[in-house]
Amino acid sequence: MNNFKALRVHEDGARLETLGLEELDAGEVVIKAAYSGINYKDALAVTGKGKILRRFPMIPGIDVAGEVVESGDDRFSIGERVLVTGCGLGENHDGGFAEYVRVPVDWMVAIPSGLSEREAMALGTAGFTATMALVRMEDNGSNPSQGPILINGASGGVGSLAIDIFSKAGYSVTALTGKAEQAERLRRLGADEVLLTSELEFGTRPLERAQWAGAVDSVGGDFLAWLTRTVQPWGNIAAIGLAGGML
């Protein structure tokens, strides 16, 4: 633990470095990292194509799962399996792309029994985001009897997991994607219908024909604007990404 490898991003690029624990950002708990997901934000951070990192140098990685090896708080003991997602990890606090990660204890969640560290990160931030979309939409009154849910960005991480999660919760799912070759995979995940973006008619009216009981949008831009015009009255939209531009 005295010397370990980490991917560190500087203003002039990213490189693998050997660090000491004292060089990490402060926190009550040290985690020996087992897995960290590669998320869209991480790609932007490492390539410098997005202003994700708040300072330099910084270790990216917005989630991590592993084992507690040092704890200054009795809520977590050495040997416990934990995960962290969000909370500024990999943005303004050294993140998961390192052999050891030090974080504030309030950021950590115990990994449930029956779920491995690898499985926790396979679901990762994308799975957490898709699940929260379902929770928040149902808090706002969504239910399967109201009609189909459209999931935009369906072939991406959040979209793919949202198809699986919403379909297993009883919803009829329409997957919207720009990748025709992904259609069969999306159906296997649980989509009842696959709609290609090349076939989409955005329309020009403030309100178009109401088609969806709700939507999960991880793209933004014109797609999100179109969804606001085509979702049924009292429908919900979980807007969780702006890769396609600001609304």
C-alpha positions in Angstrom: 0.0 0.0 0.0 3.0 2.3 0.4 3.6 2.3 -3.3 0.9 1.5 -5.9 -0.1 2.2 -9.4 -2.6 4.8 -10.5 -3.8 6.4 -13.7 -3.3 10.2 -13.2 -4.4 12.9 -15.5 -2.3 16.1 -15.8 -3.0 19.1 -17.9 -0.8 17.7 -20.7 -2.4 14.2 -20.6 -2.8 11.0 -18.7 -0.1 8.6 -17.5 0.4 5.6 -15.3 2.3 6.6 -12.1 3.5 5.1 -8.9 2.1 6.9 -5.9 2.1 6.8 -2.1 -1.0 6.9 0.0 -0.1 10.3 1.3 -0.6 11.7 -2.2 -4.3 10.7 -2.4 -7.1 13.1 -1.4 -8.2 12.8 2.3 -10.7 10.4 3.6 -11.4 8.2 6.6 -11.3 4.9 4.7 -8.8 3.3 2.3 -10.2 0.8 -0.2 -8.1 -1.8 -2.1 -9.7 -1.4 -5.5 -10.9 -4.6 -7.2 -12.8 -3.0 -10.1 -13.8 0.4 -11.5 -16.1 0.9 -14.4 -15.2 2.9 -17.5 -18.0 5.4 -17.8 -18.7 8.2 -20.3 -17.4 10.8 -17.9 -14.2 8.8 -17.4 -13.6 8.8 -21.2 -14.1 12.6 -21.3 -11.8 13.1 -18.3 -8.9 11.0 -19.7 -9.1 12.3 -23.2 -9.6 15.9 -22.1 -12.6 16.2 -24.4 -14.8 17.3 -21.5 -14.3 19.5 -18.5 -14.9 16.7 -16.0 -11.8 17.1 -13.7 -12.0 20.1 -11.4 -8.2 20.3 -11.0 -4.9 18.7 -12.0 -3.3 16.3 -11.4 -6.3 14.0 -10.6 -7.0 10.3 -10.7 -10.2 9.7 -12.7 -12.8 6.9 -12.2 -16.2 7.9 -10.9 -16.9 4.5 -9.2 -15.0 1.7 -7.5 -15.6 -1.5 -5.7 -13.2 -3.3 -3.4 -12.2 -4.2 0.2 -11.6 -1.9 3.2 -7.9 -2.1 4.2 -7.8 0.9 6.6 -10.7 2.5 8.4 -10.9 5.5 10.7 -14.7 5.1 11.3 -16.4 2.2 13.1 -19.2 2.1 10.5 -16.9 0.0 8.3 -14.3 -2.6 9.3 -11.2 -3.9 7.6 -12.1 -6.6 5.2 -15.6 -5.3 4.4 -16.5 -5.2 0.7 -17.7 -1.8 -0.3 -18.5 0.4 -3.4 -18.6 4.1 -4.1 -20.3 5.8 -7.0 -20.7 9.5 -7.6 -20.1 12.0 -4.8 -17.5 13.8 -6.8 -15.3 10.7 -7.1 -13.1 11.1 -10.1 -14.2 14.7 -10.6 -13.0 16.7 -7.6 -11.6 13.8 -5.5 -9.1 11.2 -6.6 -11.1 8.3 -8.1 -11.2 4.6 -8.8 -8.5 4.2 -11.5 -5.9 3.3 -8.9 -4.9 0.2 -6.8 -5.9 2.0 -3.7 -8.6 4.7 -3.2 -9.1 6.9 -0.1 -12.6 8.3 0.4 -14.9 9.9 3.1 -16.8 7.2 4.9 -20.2 8.8 4.1 -19.7 8.0 0.4 -19.4 4.3 0.9 -22.0 1.6 0.5 -21.6 -2.1 1.6 -21.8 -4.5 -1.2 -24.8 -6.8 -0.6 -24.1 -10.5 0.0 -24.5 -12.5 -3.2 -23.0 -9.7 -5.3 -19.3 -9.7 -6.2 -17.1 -6.7 -6.7 -17.0 -7.4 -10.4 -20.8 -7.6 -10.6 -21.2 -4.4 -8.6 -19.0 -2.6 -11.2 -20.6 -4.3 -14.2 -23.8 -2.7 -13.0 -21.9 0.3 -11.8 -22.9 3.9 -12.2 -25.0 3.1 -15.3 -27.0 0.5 -13.4 -27.5 2.8 -10.4 -28.6 5.6 -12.8 -31.1 3.4 -14.6 -32.5 2.2 -11.4 -32.9 5.7 -10.0 -34.8 6.6 -13.1 -37.3 3.9 -12.4 -37.6 4.8 -8.7 -38.1 8.5 -9.4 -40.6 8.0 -12.2 -42.6 5.7 -10.0 -42.4 8.2 -7.2 -44.1 10.6 -9.7 -46.8 8.1 -10.5 -45.6 6.0 -13.4 -46.9 2.4 -13.6 -46.9 -0.2 -16.4 -50.6 0.1 -17.1 -50.2 3.6 -18.5 -48.5 2.5 -21.7 -45.0 2.2 -23.3 -41.8 3.7 -21.9 -39.3 5.0 -24.5 -35.7 4.6 -23.7 -33.3 6.8 -25.7 -29.6 6.1 -26.1 -30.7 2.5 -25.8 -27.5 0.8 -26.9 -25.4 2.7 -24.3 -24.7 1.6 -20.8 -27.6 3.4 -19.0 -30.0 2.7 -21.9 -29.2 -1.0 -22.1 -29.6 -1.5 -18.3 -32.7 0.6 -18.3 -34.3 -1.7 -20.9 -33.6 -4.7 -18.7 -34.7 -3.0 -15.5 -37.9 -1.5 -16.8 -39.0 -4.6 -18.8 -38.5 -6.8 -15.7 -40.6 -4.3 -13.7 -43.5 -5.0 -16.1 -43.2 -2.0 -18.5 -43.5 -2.2 -22.3 -40.3 -0.7 -23.6 -39.6 1.0 -26.9 -35.8 1.3 -27.5 -34.6 4.3 -29.5 -31.1 3.9 -31.0 -29.1 5.1 -34.0 -27.4 1.7 -34.3 -29.5 -0.7 -36.4 -27.1 -3.5 -35.8 -28.0 -3.4 -32.1 -31.7 -4.0 -32.6 -31.7 -7.8 -31.9 -29.6 -7.3 -28.8 -32.0 -4.7 -27.5 -34.9 -7.0 -28.0 -33.1 -9.7 -26.1 -32.6 -7.3 -23.2 -36.4 -6.8 -23.1 -37.4 -4.2 -25.7 -40.8 -4.8 -27.2 -40.0 -2.5 -30.1 -36.9 -0.9 -31.5 -37.1 2.6 -33.2 -34.2 3.9 -35.2 -33.3 7.6 -34.9 -33.0 7.7 -38.7 -36.7 7.0 -38.9 -37.7 9.5 -36.4 -40.0 12.4 -37.3 -39.4 15.3 -34.8 -42.3 17.4 -36.0 -42.5 21.2 -35.6 -45.5 21.7 -33.4 -45.3 22.6 -29.6 -47.3 19.4 -29.0 -47.1 16.3 -31.2 -49.1 13.1 -31.0 -48.8 11.7 -27.5 -47.0 8.3 -27.8 -45.2 7.5 -24.6 -46.3 7.1 -21.0 -42.8 8.1 -20.0 -39.2 8.2 -21.2 -35.7 7.7 -20.1 -33.4 10.0 -22.0 -29.6 9.8 -21.8 -28.9 12.0 -24.9 -30.6 15.4 -24.5 -30.7 18.0 -27.2 -33.3 17.7 -29.9 -34.3 14.2 -28.7 -35.3 15.5 -25.2 -37.2 18.4 -26.8 -39.1 15.9 -29.0 -39.9 13.8 -25.9 -41.4 16.7 -24.1 -43.8 17.1 -27.1 -44.7 13.4 -27.4 -45.1 12.1 -23.8 -48.6 11.7 -22.6 -50.2 14.1 -20.1 -48.9 13.4 -16.6 -46.1 11.4 -18.1 -42.5 11.4 -16.7 -39.2 11.9 -18.4 -36.0 10.9 -16.6 -33.4 13.2 -18.3 -30.0 11.9 -17.3 -27.6 13.0 -20.1 -26.7 15.8 -22.4 -24.4 14.1 -24.9 -26.6 15.3 -27.7 -26.7 18.9 -26.5 -28.5 21.2 -24.1 -32.3 21.4 -24.3 
